[in-house]
């Protein structure tokens, strides 16, 4: 079969794009037409509808890429010498766009270094690889379902002992930490039940046994909390959530204290190939510009919704640190600037909860949170479905629990 080339059809396209509305401007033409002398004239061609996309480069963003493919930024590093690779020898190992994002996130979380990964779970998995066979991880029992799966089904295969505790109970935490403890892992507030843990005191306990402290701060973002300032050694964010903020990228970050720890984690990131790609880094940098504004508006909306739910006769309980009756409210505000925009509530009826989730007008059903959009889910059937039902029940995670992430909507 003779191959067909579309080049004759679009021979004038490059010229058009190179003028005022060309590649440099970031615009595609509103339409393009087959030339009269095209060999395919009269054939059945499928042409997409007219479109115009503004992809203008943000001139205020000082970001480069470590890539060059036909003049377009991609993922191919170029070096000037055959024997000297320079700072960037391979995109997996590092690139300027990732460096820009990591530098900014380190500043936001007041850390010594940040490392960006392909997802929050990739970041957390790297941390578990700091722990050796025979050592222990003490982890909260009310954490994200993906983290729970990693700790209960993957990490033990390496001969690592994982102890689960209620991290809001300091006595329980103290009893679990021992000479073999290498890592203490917690969330505050927890996902999804919004329990509050004393990060300062837990850090003191862990450091007394030379253990590291990891805080998953995805639910608050650097805008509202900096766990490193409270004594944590590593803070993890699912950048997918509040940092990027638009449900259009998947990423995770570890921000750490100490160059030695940073080097160890970078080695793992590079060896395991879990570093974030340049374009995804650029998407995250774009989202950070509006993060503070988004988080402020989302929190304002969440407070109103939490108060409404707390007064509703069909709601049995609301879990939100911004409410006066929350048992950990004072502790929370001693270590955070706000309660955030993720909350959960109980109806006392699985059927009622299902009805609420499926008929709500302004919330989209999804497992994620932190988007500009308002999101709703039933954790037992979605984000925490991998946890056995008996284990969920023992931890107080009931099937009627509804979790919502409030967006930026004004009404």
URNORBEL-V904249 format. One record per backbone hydrogen bond with DSSP energy under -1.0 kcal/mol. NH is the residue of the N-H (numbers start at 1). CO is the residue of the C=O. If there is no record, write none. Layout:
# URNORBEL-V904249
<<NH:CO> <NH:CO>>
This chain:
# URNORBEL-V904249
<<10:6> <13:10> <16:12> <17:13> <18:14> <22:19> <27:22> <38:35> <41:38> <43:40> <45:43> <55:26> <61:58> <63:61> <69:72> <72:69> <93:90> <94:90> <99:95> <100:96> <101:97> <102:98> <103:99> <104:100> <105:101> <106:102> <107:103> <108:104> <109:105> <111:106> <112:256> <113:256> <115:254> <117:252> <118:274> <123:119> <124:120> <125:121> <126:122> <127:123> <128:124> <130:127> <131:128> <134:159> <135:132> <136:180> <137:161> <138:183> <139:163> <140:185> <141:165> <148:144> <149:145> <150:146> <151:147> <152:148> <153:149> <154:150> <155:150> <157:154> <158:155> <159:156> <161:135> <163:137> <165:139> <169:166> <173:169> <174:170> <175:171> <176:172> <177:173> <181:178> <182:136> <183:136> <184:212> <185:138> <186:214> <190:195> <194:190> <199:197> <202:198> <203:199> <204:200> <205:201> <206:202> <207:203> <208:204> <209:206> <210:207> <211:206> <212:182> <214:184> <215:234> <216:186> <217:236> <220:217> <221:217> <224:221> <225:221> <229:226> <230:227> <232:227> <233:213> <234:213> <235:255> <236:215> <237:253> <239:237> <240:251> <241:238> <244:239> <245:241> <252:117> <253:237> <254:115> <255:235> <256:113> <257:233> <262:258> <263:259> <264:260> <265:261> <266:262> <267:263> <268:264> <269:265> <270:266> <271:267> <272:268> <274:269> <276:116> <281:277> <282:278> <283:279> <284:280> <285:281> <286:282> <287:283> <288:284> <290:287> <291:288> <294:290> <295:291> <296:292> <297:293> <298:294> <299:295> <300:296> <301:297> <302:298> <303:299> <304:300> <305:301> <306:302> <307:303> <308:304> <309:305> <310:306> <311:307> <312:309> <315:312> <316:346> <317:346> <319:344> <323:320> <326:323> <329:326> <332:328> <333:329> <335:332> <337:224> <343:404> <344:319> <345:402> <346:317> <353:349> <354:350> <355:351> <356:352> <357:353> <358:354> <359:355> <360:356> <364:374> <366:376> <372:245> <375:405> <376:364> <377:403> <381:378> <384:379> <385:382> <387:384> <392:388> <393:389> <394:390> <395:391> <396:393> <397:392> <398:396> <401:398> <402:345> <403:377> <404:343> <405:375> <406:341> <408:372>>
